[in-house]
């Protein structure tokens, strides 16, 4: 386990202070704020094929480029707006991934306009309750579950992009729908 000043953390956490802060203060903590949930959905989609620390180091740049995740503003972005962002190395320069943020904002707004409470809708995939997993080792942590498969299928049906079952499971872990902290990690409690 990753240890610093006698703190035991999950094995996946490096000595990077940004990573440790994310693990200690965000990962696995229940999120019930729509804008924060939207941000994490988008960031998890950006991760596809990359390490999470890569995305985490670019997070502030994403916030600047995408209006602090103001969904209505993102939904109005044009392809030209997105193409202009491709020159900034502070973002992952993959047009389809950047476009997915805009498309996901449009899908989010459409669902909300039809009367869907997006926070409750996302949390329904875990019946509104945190799933606490017994994590003795990293081998105990799945990459996807029936819940994340159902979430991915439902999100895609509503027009969301870059939302596979593995991405959805990482999202569920990040926003505290699932507690996959190692049993001996100080954050488990």
N, C-alpha and C positions, 0 to 999 in steps of 0.2 A: 504494500500500500504506500501511497505517496505520503510522506511525513515531513513536516516542517514545524519546528517548535512544539513537538509532541502532539500535533494534530494529525489524526489518521483520516485520510480522504480516500475516495474511490480510486482504484488503480489507474483509471484512464486519465486522471488529472496530472498534468506535467508540473514542473517547477515554475512555469510562466505565471506571473502574478495576475495577469488578466484572466487566465484560465482558472486559477484558484478562486479569484473573486467571483467569477461566474458560477462555479461549482458551489461555493459556500453561501452565496446570497440569492441565487436565482434558480439554478437547475433543480427541478423536483419540487419547487415551492408552488402551491396551487395558485393559478392565475384566473381571475374572474372578471377581468377588464377586457372589453372587446377590442380595443385598439392594441393592447399588448398581445392578445391572442393572435390578432391579424399580423402583427410584426413577426411573431415567432413562426407562424405558418409560412410567411414569405421567406424568412431567413433559413428555415429548414429546407425549403425548396431550392434556395441558392446553394446549399451544401451539396446537393446531388453530385457524387463523384469526387468530392473534396473532403478535407478534414474539417471538423467543426472549428478548430482554432483559426483556420484561414478565414472563415466567415466571421468569427468573433472579432478578429483584428480589423475587419472592414465594416463592422456594425455602425460606427458613428458616421462613416461616409454614406452608408445607406440611409441613415436617418436624415442627413442633410439633403440628399438627392430626392428623397421620397417624403418630404414635408412632415417629418417626425411620424410618419405612417398615418397621416390624415387621409382616410379612405376616400372621401369625396374628391379631394384634390388629385390623388393618384389616379382615380378613375377617369379624369379628364385629360390625362397625358396622351399625347399623340405618338405615333411611331417615330416621327422626327424628333420629338423630345427625348425619347428613349435612345434613339440612335446617337444623339449628341452626348449622351452619358457614356457611351462606349469608349470615349477617349480618356476617361478617368481611371487610372490604375487602382484607385481606392475602392473600386467596385469589381465584381467578377464580370469580366467583359465577355459575356455570353448573351447575345441579343434575346434568345428565346427565354432565358431566365429572367432578364430584366422585364421583358414583355409580360411574363407570367405575373409579376407583381401588379402591373396595371390590370391584367385580365382578372386576377383574383380580387382586386378591389371592385371591379365591375360586378363580378359574381356575388361578392359579399353584399354590395348595395342592392342587387336584385333580390336576394333572399330576404334582406331586411325590409325592403319595400313590400314584399308579399306577406309581411307580418311575422317573420321568423326572428326570434330572440337568438342571436348568433351565439352568445355565451352558453345559454341553456342547450342549444342545438349541438354544439361541439361536445359539451360535457355529457350529453345523453349516451355517448358511445361507451362510457364507463358508469352508466346509470347514476351520474351525478356524484359519484363517490370515488375517492382515491383508491387505486389498487396498490396495496403494499405487497411487494414481491420479496420472497426470502432469497437474498442474494449473498450466498457464501463465497462465490467467485464470479468472475465475468462470464463464465460458461453458463451461469444461471439466468443470464439476461438475454431474452429473445431479440431478434431484429425486427420482428413483426408478430402480430397476434390477430386473432379473429376480429377484435375491436378495431385495430388499425386498418385491417383489410376492409371492414365495413365503412369506416370513416373515409378511406381513400376512394372507395366506389361511390359513396354519396357525394363527396366533394367534386369528383370528376363529373358526375351526373349534373351538377349545378354549374359546371363551367370552369372549375378551378384547374390550374395547370401545375405541373411538377409536384403532384400529390400522390405518390405511390404509397403502398402499405408500409414500407420501411421508413419513408419520410414522415408519414403520419405517426408511426410509433415513436420516432425521435421527438416529434412535436409533443406527443402525449407525455413523454418523460420530461421534456423541458418545462412544460407548463404545469407539472405536478398532478396530472391525471393518473400517472403511474409513479410510484416511489421505487426506483431501481437503485437507490444508494446501497452500497455494500453494507452488510450487516454490521461491520465494525467501523464504518464511516461515522464521523461525528454528526453528520447531517441526517443520519437514518432516523433518529428520534424526532 
